[in-house]
Amino acid sequence: MKEDRKQNMQKPEKNELLEPLRKMNLMDDFLFDVTTVNIEACRIIIELSLGIRIKEIRWKEGQKVVHNLPGKRGIRMDFYVEDAENRIFDVEMQKRNRGNIPKRTRFYQALLDAPLLKSGEEGFDNLKPTYIVVICGFDQYHQGKYRYTFRSVCSEVPGLELGDECTKIILNTKGKNDGEVERPLIDFLHYVENSSDAVISEGCDERLVHLHTIVEKIRANEQMGVTYMKMQERDRQIREDGRKEGEKARLLSQVQKKLEKGKTVDEIAEALEEEISVIEELVKELEAGA
């Protein structure tokens, strides 16, 4: 009986841990990040996004950081893999439209290429074919396409490509051109937005079924729920600390102005409705920084 009561008490705790995961879709940062720790999930996402088949992914790094020159901005990619054919794939998830995707892909391309060549290396043969894929929860170009593929082409000669082997693909979960693209892509993009059994139809691509299995295991993982809750608490604490720092900076400014007007600590405390001890500490801080 005691054991039954103990188990019943634990069930709400488990449900509380898993409930946020159950509400997530693949478009949500946390679920996408933890899903793409699985290299097979990465392969499936690339294949369904581009309509290709990949024999082998040679290596991968989740949330790969590429540093720039000191003092210059670097990048942090969602996931970054290279296949057996020496093609590089950078895949990014973009839930909200921040209006920066075209120049963001330009910047990412520059920093992706930079580490591939050694200092003093002549020629550029070691630059590998690169695909930058951004999966968007909105239509970046308002043309109703599920997939927008960009390569550098010549304005004067139609069909003539620059040949830099860099391809940028912008995917749109809100696409409408169902008759122009392959069904696996459409089903995948719908799944990104609504990662549930309802999207997994009987005839859908087996790779999407496999991806859904991976996602479902994550959403049923109690430890993953703990990780998410800790992350949320850490983010909340960072925001709270930032708010406190902002309030302190504002109070310091007010105290300094009143000191400059010749006000005493008691007068400042009364005017600002703060404890005298608080004002005394702020005054010491101002004096130390003078």
Secondary structure, DSSP 8 states (H G I E B T S, - for coil): -HHHHHHHHHHHHHHHHHHHHHH--TTSHHHHHHHTTSHHHHHHHHHHHHT---S-EEEEEET-EE--STTS--EE-SEEEEETTS-EEEEEEE-S--S-HHHHHHHHHHHHHGGGS-TT--SSTT---EEEEEEESS-TTSS--SEEEE--B-SSSTT-B----EEEEEEETT---GGGS-HHHHHHHHHHHS-SGGG--TTS-HHHHHHHHHHHHHHT-HHHHHHHHHHHHHHHHHHHHHHHHHHHHHHHHHHHHHHHTT--HHHHHHHHT--HHHHHHHHHHHHHT-
